[in-house]
Amino acid sequence: MVPQPWYPVNFSPMAKPKGTSAPAIQMSFLEPMECLLVSKLPEGLEWAYEIKLDGYRAQAHCNGKATKLFSRNGKDLGLRFPALLSELAAAIPNGSIMDGELVALDPSGKPSFSLIQNSATSGATFVFFAFDLLQHEGRDLTPTSLSERREVLRRALRPSDSVQLSESFQIPAEQMLSLVRGHGLEGVVAKRLSSTYEQGRRSGAWAKMRVELSQELVIGGYTPGTHGFDAVLVGFYRGDQLHFCASVRAGFVPASRRNLHASLKPLETAACPFVNLPESSAGRWSQGLTAAKMKNCIWLRPEVVAQFRFLEWTPNDHLRHASFVALREDKSPSSVVKETAKPEPKRKAPKQAALDPKRLQA
């Protein structure tokens, strides 16, 4: 099968169903199923691939007159994207819950997380890409297989310019990765077709592989500088303790520095939130934050999460060449941990047949 273009196909908007409003059906927010980070995509006929879209994980509910859009942690996204609610109402059957990704598209049609993060002023096109159907007209679909849920979703969804189906591909892994790299996209999600919807779990039935390294981190401080700060001090949680991992200067422009500093200043505190500071030395690549350097730091309550790109993790859990991407208001600080790709299982070497001395002498 030749993959179709990943980017949105313009559908003609469907009119809303005529007649009186459908009766309300009891519905509640479902904790999203999570993806396991892997270093190699699983392969085989039981797996399908999707584009890893760079946006907000979102859950759309249509319940009679009320249509709601929730973030991954249950916050109401409809307050920020009210125009999208009417599009969702026309696209989703009553009593249905869709899992998907809310994406901002730049003028070239490519997903841009910075545009969605600055949704009030970006003027971007916002699209909800549906990739799963958790409830259909009051029927719970989470115990059914992904292939069944996708088939019901494909039949039930009434797509428009703002609500579209996230395509699924059954092609070789290398071909899928080539497609993603060619369009400069974030990565690939692999899903086992027989998998049920495991709420809040990261079982490995869904796996993600990033083409470039990036992850969310918690901002726990900064060093003063021009336009408010010179660098932000970031870390991740291990259990209930926040560990420092990088001082990040790159990725900011003067306006973003001023805006971020304004939101960080009310969080200033006297206590350092990082349990592994001070560090004994600056280290090979000068990532370490020593007691001497800490004298120049402003500490923050760890309430702000942001996305960062980086080259690699060092052996002592520091980031090399990290740069700021955007704030992640949809992420809870306590959920931010060091993401490590699950290594490919080692294959056992074939047993060597016992040598026969007589055959050696022949």
Order of alpha helices (4+ residues) and beta strands (2+ residues): beta-beta-beta-beta-alpha-beta-alpha-alpha-beta-beta-alpha-beta-alpha-beta-beta-beta-beta-beta-alpha-beta-alpha-beta-beta-beta-beta-alpha
